Structure formats: structure tokens, C-alpha cells
Amino acid sequence: MSVYSVKGKGWRYDFTQNGQRYSKCWFKTKAEAKQAEALKREELKKPTLSMEQTPTDMAFLELVNLRLDYLKAYKSEKYYVDHIYTVKGFVKEWRKLCCSEIALQMVQRYLIKRSRVSTFTANKDLRYLRALFNFGIKQGLVATNPTQGLEFMPVERKLKYVPPKEDVAKVLLAADPDIQDYLLAIMDTMGRMSEINRLALPLLETCPINPVDFGWTRTIFNNSPLWSKGMRAICDGRSKPLSYPQKSRRTPCSSKLADRI
């Protein structure tokens, strides 16, 4: 019996639902106890925040800041800085909104606008925005991802030109002597231009044969017979990394040089 009286105290209801016991006591009449029991049973039929609903929404700007804090702590500096540059566009677009207010159509319009820069830019924004909301879902901060269902824009893939030995030789012959040393250094080490630009003479003198660490995760070997000539020529006795070549000459195969081939 779910409603009963206790002599000298009053009426109470006491029932079990889904393995949980619910009880309230000392009503003056049996009718009051039954009415209270009915209200309690109706209340249990409705989902509550503590049982089925979790408040999952926050300001978009706050989510962006939390994501950046996470990237700064767990990812590389380059990845973190790249995100800062990209999310500036997101913040400019939706900084005054909550995450739940950002709809798929809003994201799609933003990506179409960004595709006017390039489809590569739009696809990059989509990847970063999707990762941002997935981070929020994983942390229990937001409930949905407005990028879900959006597809990447088609990108026309072009084959990269890999010059044969003959073309490389033509470029070397057409280049000025200082540029020849620079190109030989790249060829001998298979290094990137930025890595060659950071070289200094003390680095060569301390490890003329052993692998040279350029400060990145990659190691470049100095095992070519032209190593000494090319590398020492561009270092030119300097003790600090070079800023050479200047921006105007950063690409040895400039249009002016290509015309001379």
C-alpha cells in the first residue's frame, strides 16, 4: 500500500519506481497524501536536468579560448600559431553568439565566402572549425557540431613538376656565382631553403662530417664532396645564421632567371 497513516502523526506516501524509493510523510488527510503521490509520479515522468539533460552550451568566444589553451599546452608552437591566425576569422564572424546559435547554414555561407580566396583555404577552415566543436563535445561543453554533414570543397589536384637533371643543370649554368653556391648547398644537403638560410659557419666547423641538426625534427647529412665548397661559400665566415638570399632573390628560379635558360 503506497498511502497509509501512522497513529498520532498523520498520513504518508511511500512507493518504489525504477529501483528508487520515494516517500513523504505527515499529511493531515489521506486525500492530501494521494494528491502529493500523484504529483510526484507525474514529476518523475518528466526528464530533469540532473537525470537526462546536461546544460551543454557556452559562448563561442569562450570555446575558442579554451581550444587555444589546449593547443598551446599539448601541440607544437607552429600548430598553435596557425590556429590563432585561422580562428580570428571565426571570432570575427560569431564572437557575439553562443555555440548553439551557430547553424550549419551559417557555417556553409562562411565557407563559401572563404572559397573566394581558395578552396584550399575554405577546406582548412572547415577542418579547424570541425575540430573546434569536436573538442567542445569531447569536453562536454557543447552538444552538437554545426559542421556535421558539410563536405569538403573539390580541389583540382595538379601534378608537381620534378625537374630532370638536364633542367637542373641549365638553372645552375644560368645562375650567378653566388646563387650557384646556394643551389649547390640545397642539392648537396637536400635541405629546405629556410634550413640553409639558418646555417652559420661554426655549425660547419663543429661537425664537418657528422649529421648536422638544423633545430627541427629532421636531420640533414653533409656527405657530399661539394659540401665544403658550397656551404662554406654561402656562410662566408659569418658566426650567425644568414638572412641571404633576400626576399627579392629568395627563389633562384625567378622569372628573370628562367628567361635565360
N, C-alpha and C positions, 0 to 999 in steps of 0.2 A: 504494500500500500504506500503510495507516494505522499499522501497527505494524512497526517494524524495529529492527535493532541497529546499533550503532556499535562497531567493534572497539576494545577497550581501555576502553570507557566503560559500555556497557550497552544496555538496551532503552528505546525511547521510543514514544509515540503522537503522531500528527500528522494532523489532519483539518480540513476546512473545512465549515462549516454556516451557511447563510444569509449567505454572503459574509464570514463571520468565521472566522479561523483559530484553532484550539485545539491546544496542544501541551504535553506534559510529558515529561521525559526522565529517563534513568538509573535504570530499574528493573533489578533483578537478573535477573529471568526474563521471558520472553515472556508467560507467563500473568499475571503481575502487571501488565504493561503493558496487556494486553487487558482485565483487570478494571477498571483505572483508566479506560480509554477508555469502557467501558460505563457506569460510574458518571457520567462527565462528560456523556455523551449523555443519560442519564436526567435529570440536573440541568438541562440546557438545555431539556428539555420542560416543566419547571415554571416558571411565571411568577415573577419575582423582583421585589422592591420597586423596584429601580433600573430595571427594564425595563417592567413593566406596572402595578405597584401603587404609588401615591403615598399616603403616610400623610396622610389628609385628615380630621382630627378635632381638636377643641380644646374647652376648657371654654366653656360658653355665656356665662358672665360675661366671659370674655376677648374673645369675639367682639363682645359688646355694647360693650365699652370701645373696641375698635378702630373699630367703626362710628361711635361718638360722636366719636372723634378725627377721623375723616374728615369728618363733617358739620360739625364746628367749623371745619375748615380750608377746606372747599370750598362750604359752603352758608350761607344767611343765618342771623343770630343767632336770629330768630324760629323758623325751621325746626329749628334745633339745640335750642333750649329746649323746643319742642313734643315733640321726640323724647325728651328726658330725662324729661319727665313720663310719656310713654306707656310707655317701656321699663321703668320702675320696676315695673309690673305683671308684665312678662315675667321680670324678675330675681327677684322675689318668688316666682314660680311654679317657675322652673327653674335657679336660681343654682347648685345643687349638682350639676347634670347636665352631661355632655358633649353636644355638639351631636348626635352620632349617637344618643344615647339619647332624644331628643325625637321622638316618633312623631306621625303625623297624628292619631290618635285623641286624644292628649293636647292637641294644639292645638285640635281641634274642641270638646272639653269646656270648654276655657278660653274659647273664643269664645261658646259657648252661655251660660256664666255671665256673660260681659260683655254679652250681648244683653239681660240683665235690666235693665241700665242703659238701653240703647237699641240698636237695630240699627245706627244710625249709629256708635256707639262700637265695636261689635264689628267692623264693616267697616273702620273706621280702624285698629284693632289688627291686623287681617288684612293690610292694606296695608303697615303698618310692619314686621310680622314677616316678611312675604314679602320685602320689600326688604332686611331684615337678612340673611337666609340667601342671597339672591341676591348680596349683597355678598361674603359668605364664599366662595361658589362662584367668583365672578369673581376673587377674590384667591387662589384655590387653597387656602383654609383648611378648607373643608368639602366633602363630596362630594354631599350631597343637600339638598333643601329640603322639610321636612316639611309645608309649606303647599301643596305642589303637589297639585292635584286638589280643593282646597277652594274652594267657591263663596261669593260674597258673599251675605249675607242680603238678602231682599227688603225694600225700603224703600218705604213709602207716600208718594208724592210729592204734595204739596199745592200748588195754585196760590197764589202770593204775592199778597197784596192790595195793589193800587196805587190809592191814594185819588184820586178825581177832584178837580177844582178846588173843587167845591162843599163836599166834606168837609174839604179843607184850610182853606177859608175859615171853616167852622164851628169848627174847632180854634183858629184864630187869634183868633176873636171870644170864645171861651170862656176863653182863656188869660189869666193875669195879665200886666201890662205887661212885667215883666222876662222872662217866658217868651216873650212875643211877640217881643221883640228877639232872643232866642236862636233862635227858629224862623225869623225873617226872615233871620238870618245864614246858617242852614243852607240856606234856599231860594235866597238870592242867590248863594251860592258853590257850591252843590251839593256841599258838603264833608261829611265824616263828623263825627259828634259829637266823637270824640276829637281830630280836627284843629281843630275850632272851640275846644275846651277848651284847646288849647295856644297859642292866639293871644295876643299881647301887643301893646300899643299901639305900641311902637317899630317893630314889623314893619309896621304900617299906615302909619306916618309915612314910613318909608323907601321904600315902594313903594305909593303910593295908587292908581296906575293899572296899573302893570306886574303881571304874574303873581306871585302870592305862593307861594313854595315852603314847604311845611309840613314839610320834612325827610324826606319819603317819596319814593317813585318817581313820585308823582303831583303835578301842579301844578293849583292852583285859581285861577280868574280872578276878579278883582274888578271886573267890568264892569257891575254893576247900579246904577241910580240910587239904590237903597236901601242901597247898600254903606256909605256914610259913617254913616248913622243907626244901622243895626242893629249894625254891627261896633264902632263907637266906643262905643255904649251898653253892650255886654257887656264891652268891655275896660275901660271906666270909669277910664282914665288909669293903669292898672297897667303896670309895667315887666316883670312876669313872667307866664308862662302861667297861665291861670286854673284853679282846681280846680272852678269853678262850671260846671254845677249840681251839687249834692251828690248822693250816691247815691240818696237818697230821692226826688230830683226829676230823676233822670237821664233818664227817659223822659217827655217832655212830655205824651204821650197816655196818662197813667196812668188807672187805672180811675176814680178820683175825677173826673178831668177829663172822661173820656169820658161819665160820667153826666150831665154838664152840657150836653152837646151836644143 
